[in-house]
Amino acid sequence: MSTGDPQRPGFVLPLLLLAGFRSLVDDLHAELARQGHPELRPAHGFVLQAVGAQGTTASDLGHRLGVSKQAAGKTVDRLVTLGYLERADDPTDARRKLIRMTDKGVDGLRRSATIFDTLREHWVARLGADRVAALEDDLRAVTPPDTFRLDVPGWFGS
């Protein structure tokens, strides 16, 4: 037996959370385009974060993203072509190739972090600092501790 508010059906909450996420990501990419990164797409941000500062292999990247090595490889190919990633020999194992961020990739991630700070400030200006902080605290309270997983591309695709 449901005790929920009929004016606030349960299915609306995930849709609002997704809409808020989508709004932030769309605004991020519009600003990234203005700042010289028009080719970056939402999935690319997950890939760049999964590659990280030390680089990774295609197999590890696929695992981190929750996609196959082949799917990760396709995205890497695209980001190499766009100049955000490069393939390099692994100094610890000559049989392996590392995927690493280029300066352009690092710049894209750095700008993304700065833009997200600005977008958060827009929410603060609209809703108030206390409400935005409460929203963040409430979301932390209802999400698992490993919230910042990078496997969203694979999760959406599965």
C-alpha positions as semicolon CSV with decimal commas, in nm:
position;residue;x (nm);y (nm);z (nm)
1;M;0,000;0,000;0,000
2;S;0,145;0,332;-0,106
3;T;0,156;0,616;0,142
4;G;0,312;0,860;-0,105
5;D;0,181;1,200;-0,194
6;P;-0,039;1,165;-0,506
7;Q;0,080;1,512;-0,611
8;R;0,439;1,381;-0,607
9;P;0,443;1,034;-0,766
10;G;0,763;0,834;-0,715
11;F;0,863;0,824;-1,081
12;V;0,901;1,202;-1,091
13;L;1,202;1,208;-0,855
14;P;1,443;1,020;-1,086
15;L;1,320;1,226;-1,379
16;L;1,389;1,551;-1,192
17;L;1,733;1,427;-1,085
18;L;1,811;1,333;-1,445
19;A;1,679;1,667;-1,571
20;G;1,899;1,854;-1,323
21;F;2,201;1,647;-1,428
22;R;2,121;1,700;-1,795
23;S;2,081;2,073;-1,745
24;L;2,421;2,100;-1,577
25;V;2,593;1,885;-1,839
26;D;2,430;2,069;-2,131
27;D;2,534;2,404;-1,981
28;L;2,885;2,269;-1,922
29;H;2,924;2,160;-2,284
30;A;2,788;2,486;-2,420
31;E;3,051;2,673;-2,218
32;L;3,326;2,425;-2,310
33;A;3,243;2,490;-2,675
34;R;3,275;2,865;-2,617
35;Q;3,611;2,804;-2,451
36;G;3,758;2,608;-2,740
37;H;3,637;2,250;-2,683
38;P;3,331;2,219;-2,912
39;E;3,398;1,853;-2,992
40;L;3,382;1,725;-2,634
41;R;3,071;1,522;-2,553
42;P;2,934;1,406;-2,216
43;A;3,070;1,052;-2,254
44;H;3,415;1,195;-2,327
45;G;3,434;1,345;-1,978
46;F;3,385;1,003;-1,821
47;V;3,659;0,864;-2,045
48;L;3,905;1,143;-1,964
49;Q;3,842;1,097;-1,592
50;A;3,882;0,720;-1,623
51;V;4,214;0,762;-1,806
52;G;4,335;0,980;-1,521
53;A;4,668;1,152;-1,469
54;Q;4,873;0,831;-1,484
55;G;4,712;0,683;-1,795
56;T;4,565;0,338;-1,834
57;T;4,531;0,045;-2,073
58;A;4,234;-0,015;-2,301
59;S;4,129;-0,318;-2,093
60;D;4,141;-0,125;-1,767
61;L;3,961;0,167;-1,927
62;G;3,679;-0,058;-2,047
63;H;3,649;-0,205;-1,698
64;R;3,637;0,139;-1,534
65;L;3,371;0,255;-1,777
66;G;3,166;-0,064;-1,765
67;V;3,205;-0,123;-2,139
68;S;3,395;-0,371;-2,352
69;K;3,759;-0,317;-2,443
70;Q;3,641;-0,270;-2,803
71;A;3,385;-0,003;-2,710
72;A;3,645;0,179;-2,502
73;G;3,886;0,152;-2,794
74;K;3,641;0,319;-3,030
75;T;3,601;0,614;-2,796
76;V;3,976;0,632;-2,743
77;D;4,027;0,634;-3,121
78;R;3,792;0,931;-3,147
79;L;3,960;1,119;-2,862
80;V;4,305;1,048;-3,011
81;T;4,185;1,190;-3,343
82;L;4,051;1,498;-3,164
83;G;4,381;1,542;-2,977
84;Y;4,257;1,471;-2,621
85;L;4,431;1,136;-2,575
86;E;4,743;0,964;-2,703
87;R;4,872;0,610;-2,709
88;A;5,222;0,552;-2,575
89;D;5,448;0,259;-2,494
90;D;5,419;0,136;-2,135
91;P;5,762;0,184;-1,978
92;T;5,701;-0,115;-1,747
93;D;5,581;-0,360;-2,015
94;A;5,686;-0,328;-2,380
95;R;5,388;-0,542;-2,490
96;R;5,133;-0,292;-2,360
97;K;5,019;0,046;-2,481
98;L;4,913;0,314;-2,238
99;I;4,637;0,561;-2,308
100;R;4,727;0,903;-2,172
101;M;4,576;1,248;-2,172
102;T;4,737;1,514;-2,384
103;D;4,769;1,875;-2,273
104;K;4,441;1,937;-2,457
105;G;4,271;1,662;-2,255
106;V;4,404;1,803;-1,929
107;D;4,283;2,148;-2,034
108;G;3,935;2,013;-2,109
109;L;3,908;1,850;-1,765
110;R;4,048;2,156;-1,589
111;R;3,801;2,383;-1,765
112;S;3,517;2,142;-1,687
113;A;3,592;2,160;-1,314
114;T;3,598;2,541;-1,324
115;I;3,276;2,558;-1,525
116;F;3,100;2,318;-1,285
117;D;3,199;2,550;-0,998
118;T;3,042;2,841;-1,188
119;L;2,726;2,641;-1,263
120;R;2,695;2,549;-0,896
121;E;2,718;2,920;-0,814
122;H;2,431;2,983;-1,058
123;W;2,222;2,731;-0,861
124;V;2,327;2,906;-0,538
125;A;2,218;3,242;-0,681
126;R;1,880;3,095;-0,778
127;L;1,809;2,869;-0,480
128;G;2,031;3,000;-0,203
129;A;2,353;2,859;-0,060
130;D;2,177;2,677;0,225
131;R;1,934;2,498;-0,007
132;V;2,207;2,388;-0,249
133;A;2,423;2,264;0,040
134;A;2,120;2,082;0,187
135;L;2,047;1,924;-0,152
136;E;2,407;1,801;-0,176
137;D;2,397;1,670;0,182
138;D;2,065;1,497;0,123
139;L;2,190;1,332;-0,196
140;R;2,502;1,212;-0,012
141;A;2,276;1,063;0,258
142;V;2,077;0,853;0,009
143;T;2,356;0,745;-0,225
144;P;2,621;0,481;-0,168
145;P;2,971;0,591;-0,070
146;D;3,109;0,499;-0,415
147;T;2,885;0,758;-0,580
148;F;3,151;0,888;-0,815
149;R;3,164;0,585;-1,041
150;L;3,269;0,631;-1,400
151;D;3,073;0,339;-1,544
152;V;2,772;0,551;-1,644
153;P;2,828;0,494;-2,018
154;G;2,818;0,117;-1,968
155;W;2,535;0,136;-1,717
156;F;2,314;0,336;-1,954
157;G;2,402;0,106;-2,243
158;S;2,338;-0,224;-2,063
